[in-house]
């Protein structure tokens, strides 16, 4: 009897969780929790086509307007009070040296990036974290990207971040380490802060250093510029797509959540990586 009670309780909690998520995400338009239905299959097909043809897809209005307001109310205070200012000079690879590429090669041109970051341990229980931890989102991303499974990071800092870019600040040209990148735009700035990308600039077999050099010299006519609407979920092939955020203009910062999933469970950043990205190695103790 106790076992049955536990099963009923578990199902009841799952049902309540799904109901709450319907208040946060527009699951009528984007049925992530019903992928086996005709509507769910249609969503998957459209997203897969976007990845194949454009290297990305966008779910505009993914986060409901009321939830977006609550989300900003949750993340703005810690962004103002305790965000880590990440300022660094880097090349597009975020590496000091690249094998077989001389230091003077134009593909290794240096840029400046500045942003302000809070980590998942600074906003426990927030809407940002609840969306990240909702199992149907990882299942949806795995289905779209053709992965058997995708897992949340075990790292309490890196798993979900919120980043703000203030006036004059930018995220400069780079490639991501993971094959796919998932972001949720929370606030658009007064001006600037546009997302620019060059899909398919390199492949696993061809690093295309000369093509990278042309991009950095402003000579690539295939760069696309997107002005995303707050509440949009954006998924793109960040490992092979060069991308940046242009300098922000005005008083309102650009605020975006970044979600990290991996094909293997238990992924953690090293202490050096945590210090480099977040200014600390240890997670904050829960109150």
C-alpha positions in Angstrom: 0.0 0.0 0.0 2.8 2.4 0.9 4.4 1.7 -2.5 1.2 2.6 -4.3 0.9 5.7 -2.2 4.4 6.7 -3.3 3.6 6.1 -6.9 0.4 8.1 -6.7 2.3 10.9 -4.9 5.0 10.9 -7.6 2.4 11.1 -10.4 0.6 13.8 -8.6 3.8 15.9 -8.3 4.7 15.3 -11.9 1.2 16.5 -12.9 1.4 19.6 -10.7 4.9 20.3 -12.2 3.5 20.1 -15.8 0.6 22.4 -14.8 2.9 25.0 -13.4 5.2 24.8 -16.5 2.1 25.6 -18.6 1.9 28.9 -16.8 5.5 29.6 -17.5 6.0 28.4 -21.1 3.6 28.5 -24.1 3.2 24.8 -24.4 0.1 25.2 -26.6 2.3 26.7 -29.3 5.4 24.6 -28.4 4.2 21.2 -27.0 7.5 20.1 -25.6 5.6 17.8 -23.2 3.7 16.0 -26.0 6.3 15.3 -28.7 4.7 12.1 -29.7 1.5 13.9 -30.8 1.1 15.3 -34.4 1.7 18.8 -33.1 4.8 17.7 -31.3 6.1 15.9 -34.3 5.4 19.0 -36.4 7.4 21.1 -34.0 10.3 18.7 -34.1 10.3 18.6 -37.9 10.4 22.4 -38.1 13.2 22.8 -35.6 15.3 20.1 -37.3 14.8 21.8 -40.6 16.0 25.1 -39.1 19.1 23.5 -37.8 19.8 21.9 -41.1 19.1 24.9 -43.3 20.1 27.9 -41.1 22.1 26.2 -38.3 19.6 27.4 -35.7 15.9 27.7 -34.8 14.0 30.2 -32.6 10.9 29.6 -30.5 9.5 33.2 -30.2 7.2 33.7 -27.3 8.5 30.5 -25.6 8.4 32.2 -22.2 5.0 33.7 -21.4 4.9 37.5 -20.9 3.8 37.2 -17.2 6.5 34.7 -16.5 9.1 36.9 -18.3 8.2 39.8 -15.9 8.6 37.5 -12.9 11.8 36.1 -14.3 13.4 39.5 -14.6 12.3 40.4 -11.1 14.2 37.4 -9.9 17.5 37.9 -11.8 17.9 41.7 -11.8 18.7 42.1 -8.1 21.6 39.5 -8.0 22.8 40.9 -11.4 23.1 44.3 -9.8 24.4 43.2 -6.4 26.7 40.1 -7.0 27.3 39.4 -10.6 30.9 38.6 -11.6 32.3 41.0 -14.2 34.0 38.8 -16.8 36.4 40.9 -18.9 38.9 39.4 -21.1 40.9 39.7 -24.3 40.6 36.6 -26.5 40.6 35.2 -30.0 37.7 33.5 -31.6 38.8 30.1 -30.2 39.3 31.3 -26.6 42.7 29.7 -26.7 46.2 31.2 -26.3 47.6 28.9 -29.0 46.0 27.0 -31.8 47.9 24.0 -33.3 49.4 24.6 -36.8 48.4 28.3 -36.8 51.1 30.9 -36.4 50.4 33.6 -33.8 50.4 36.4 -36.4 47.6 34.7 -38.5 44.6 37.0 -38.8 42.3 34.2 -37.6 43.8 34.7 -34.2 42.9 38.4 -34.0 42.3 39.6 -30.4 39.0 41.0 -29.2 37.5 42.3 -25.9 34.5 40.8 -24.2 32.8 42.1 -21.1 29.7 40.8 -19.4 28.2 40.3 -15.9 27.3 36.8 -14.9 25.3 35.1 -12.2 25.3 31.3 -11.7 22.6 28.8 -11.0 23.5 28.6 -7.3 22.7 32.3 -7.0 19.2 31.9 -8.2 18.0 28.5 -6.9 14.3 27.9 -7.5 14.1 30.7 -10.0 12.1 30.4 -13.2 15.4 30.3 -15.1 16.5 27.2 -13.1 13.1 25.6 -13.2 13.0 25.7 -17.0 16.5 24.3 -17.2 15.7 21.4 -14.8 12.4 20.5 -16.5 13.0 17.1 -18.0 10.9 17.6 -21.2 13.3 20.5 -22.3 16.3 18.2 -22.3 14.3 15.5 -24.0 13.1 18.0 -26.7 16.7 19.2 -27.4 17.9 15.7 -27.6 15.2 14.8 -30.1 15.8 17.9 -32.2 19.6 17.4 -32.3 19.5 13.7 -32.9 21.2 12.8 -29.6 20.2 9.6 -27.6 20.0 11.7 -24.4 21.0 15.0 -23.1 21.8 15.6 -19.4 21.9 18.6 -17.2 25.3 19.6 -15.9 26.3 18.4 -12.4 28.2 21.7 -12.0 26.3 23.9 -9.6 27.7 27.1 -11.2 28.0 26.4 -14.9 24.7 24.5 -15.5 22.6 27.6 -16.0 23.9 31.2 -16.2 22.3 34.6 -16.6 24.5 37.2 -18.4 24.0 41.0 -18.7 25.7 43.2 -21.2 25.6 46.9 -20.3 26.2 50.0 -22.4 29.3 49.7 -24.5 29.8 46.0 -23.6 29.7 43.1 -26.0 30.3 39.4 -26.5 32.8 39.2 -29.3 33.3 36.7 -32.0 33.8 33.1 -30.8 33.0 29.4 -31.2 31.4 27.4 -28.4 32.9 24.2 -27.0 29.6 22.4 -27.1 28.0 21.3 -30.4 24.7 23.1 -29.7 24.0 26.2 -27.6 20.7 27.0 -25.9 19.8 30.5 -24.8 16.7 32.3 -23.6 16.6 36.0 -24.1 15.1 37.9 -21.1 15.6 41.5 -22.0 16.6 43.4 -25.1 18.7 46.6 -24.7 17.7 50.1 -25.8 20.0 49.7 -28.8 22.7 47.5 -30.2 23.1 44.1 -28.6 22.2 42.3 -31.8 23.0 38.6 -32.2 25.2 38.0 -35.3 26.2 34.6 -36.6 28.0 33.0 -39.5 26.6 29.4 -39.8 28.8 26.6 -40.9 32.0 28.6 -41.0 34.0 25.5 -40.0 33.5 21.8 -39.7 35.1 19.0 -37.7 37.2 18.1 -40.7 38.0 21.7 -41.9 38.9 24.5 -39.5 38.8 27.0 -42.4 41.3 29.4 -40.9 41.3 31.6 -44.0 37.5 31.8 -43.9 37.7 32.8 -40.2 40.2 35.5 -41.1 37.9 36.9 -43.7 35.0 37.0 -41.2 37.1 38.9 -38.6 38.2 41.3 -41.3 34.6 42.1 -42.1 34.8 40.5 -45.5 32.2 37.7 -45.1 28.9 38.4 -46.8 27.1 35.5 -45.1 26.9 37.0 -41.6 23.3 37.2 -40.4 22.0 39.6 -37.8 19.0 38.7 -35.6 17.1 41.0 -33.3 15.4 38.5 -31.0 12.3 39.2 -29.0 12.5 38.7 -25.2 11.1 35.3 -24.3 12.6 33.6 -27.3 14.4 30.3 -27.0 17.3 30.2 -29.4 19.2 27.0 -30.3 22.1 27.0 -32.7 25.2 25.0 -33.7 27.6 27.1 -31.6 30.6 24.8 -32.1 30.7 25.4 -35.9 28.8 28.7 -36.0 30.9 31.8 -35.3 28.8 34.3 -33.3 28.8 37.5 -31.3 26.6 40.1 -29.6 27.3 43.6 -30.9 28.0 46.4 -28.3 25.0 47.4 -26.2 23.6 51.0 -26.4 21.5 52.8 -23.8 20.6 52.3 -20.2 18.8 48.9 -20.5 21.2 45.9 -20.5 20.8 42.9 -22.7 20.0 40.0 -20.4 20.1 36.3 -21.5 20.0 32.9 -19.8 22.4 30.3 -21.1 21.7 26.6 -20.6 24.3 23.8 -20.8 23.5 20.2 -21.6 25.8 17.3 -22.4 25.6 13.8 -23.8 27.1 12.3 -20.7 25.9 12.8 -17.1 28.0 14.3 -14.4 29.9 17.0 -16.4 31.7 19.5 -14.2 34.0 22.5 -15.0 37.5 22.4 -13.5 38.3 24.8 -10.7 40.4 26.9 -13.0 37.5 27.2 -15.5 35.1 28.2 -12.7 37.5 30.9 -11.5 38.1 32.1 -15.0 34.4 32.4 -15.9 32.8 33.1 -12.5 35.5 34.5 -10.3 35.2 31.6 -7.7 35.6 27.9 -7.5 33.1 27.0 -4.8 29.3 27.0 -5.0 27.4 29.3 -2.6 25.9 27.6 0.5 22.2 27.5 0.4 20.5 29.5 3.2 
